[in-house]
Amino acid sequence: MGLDQDIQPVPMRRDVAEVVGGLRATFASGRTRPAEWRMAQLRGIERFVVEREDEIADALAADLGRSAFEAWLLDMSPVRIEAAYVRARLRRWMRRSMRPMPSALMPALGWVQYEPVGVVLVIGAWNAPMTLALWPLIDAVAAGNCVVLKPSELAPATSRLLARRLPEYVDPDAVVVVEGDGSATQRVLAEGVDHCLYTGGTEVGRKVMAAAAPQLTPVTLEMGGKSPAIVAADAELDVTARRIVWAKLLNAGQVCIAPDYLLVERAVREPLLERLVTTMARFRSAAPTPGMRIVNERHFDRLAGQLAATRATVVAGGGVDRSTLTVEPTVLVDPPADDPLMTDEIFGPVLPVLAVDSVDEAIDFVAERPKPLAAYVFTRSKEVRRRVLDEVTAGAIVVNHLIYHASVPQLPFGGVGPSGMGRYRGRDGFVTFSNRKAVLVKPFRPDFRFAYPPYTDRAQAMIRRLF
């Protein structure tokens, strides 16, 4: 979900073989299967984000410069909501799902039975290091699994907090936090786990998938990409500008589903630009510095390099300060197609705006590029909405707003193509981390002799009629 995590040596806190072996023993004991155990883990995760709010906020401030309110908004409230939602519905999801049987097989019963897959590896991301670790953990324990949780090493304070405090709230024999860099992930996968969910960039996602392949470990990859926003000429421009700027500046633009660029119908490009610049200044009026904090030097240098190389026209912002790792919120217009800002995921507070002559042109522009994690459209027209929904392929599409779909546990979250594979959150996450076992039950009687060889002409005729 976003750009690739750095691979830097970080000391391993526990022996991986010992961790995975212990989790397999816990799973084999059967203690994670009852609903009561699963509910206890969900309640524990809820308590963790509530009771440790101050500690979590301090860790996120240290890692990302995030304010206490933003920490609550982006990392604590979403986790609590998800855990409560899943807990309220879990017993119903655990029930067998009855399926109708074909008449030729009657009498018979058939159903799908959900069982945990075993030991799951969850690899978190740095840009929302609490949410993106605990959301998949919620789904995995709800399905009755043991979990290796590997937080991002690029959020070291949050990683240490999870390793130190989370075992106080969940079963420490079933959920183990392993700190480390990419080599830790490789070692866990080499031990063989039953499912892996990775959140991060596409290049590292490929490495995770390759490392999982020798053990045939199923993977769910939640990655990023360039999420477009289309603004039709009939959009309400004041509301559109507020919503776009809010989404773009959230976490300094370091959000995988932030709008990466705008495609605006030419007739409203200039008035929308004016509103974007004015809104950006208003939203930042109380900020202590002009720039917004970027997670580390590597990502700061990448953004600064993109800004230095761009051939777009800067209409607002553009300043960078390496001493504080800050980048000013920036609006640019008309970058060429081969501009780094248009070929690489931005993952920062920089917003390119391109004019298009029609919604058709905007749809074609998106279709010619890799499939995004999310896409957005602002319009009053039902026909424009229908066309974008039908013709733009993305992990999700939001109409007249941005990002909020990720806060809805009723909706599956995930990408398509290079932006990801698989879905989780809510019931979709429960299903992702479950083995959907098909069950067919037949009585001993009746047991028709014509169903067995040798098949007479009469038996063949009867079987043909039945099937």
Secondary structure, DSSP 8 states (H G I E B T S, - for coil): --S---------SS-HHHHHHHHHHHHHTTTTSSHHHHHHHHHHHHHHHHHTHHHHHHHHHHHH---HHHHIIIIIHHHHHHHHHHHHHHHHHHS-EEE---GGG-S-EEEEEEEE-SEEEEE--SSSTTHHHHHHHHHHHHTT-EEEEE--TTSHHHHHHHHHHGGGTS-TTTEEE---SHHHHHHHHHH--SEEEEES-HHHHHHHHHHHGGGT--EEEE-----EEEE-TTS-HHHHHHHHHHHHHGGGG--TTS--EEEEEHHHHHHHHHHHHHHHHHHTTT-SSSSEE-SSHHHHHHHHHHHHH--SEEEE---EETTTTEE--EEEE---TTSHHHHS---SSEEEEEEES-HHHHHHHHHTS---S-EEEE-S-HHHHHHHHHH---S-EEESS-SGGGG-TTS-B---GGGEE--BSHHHHHHHTEEEEEEEE--S----GGGSSS--HHHHHHHHHH-
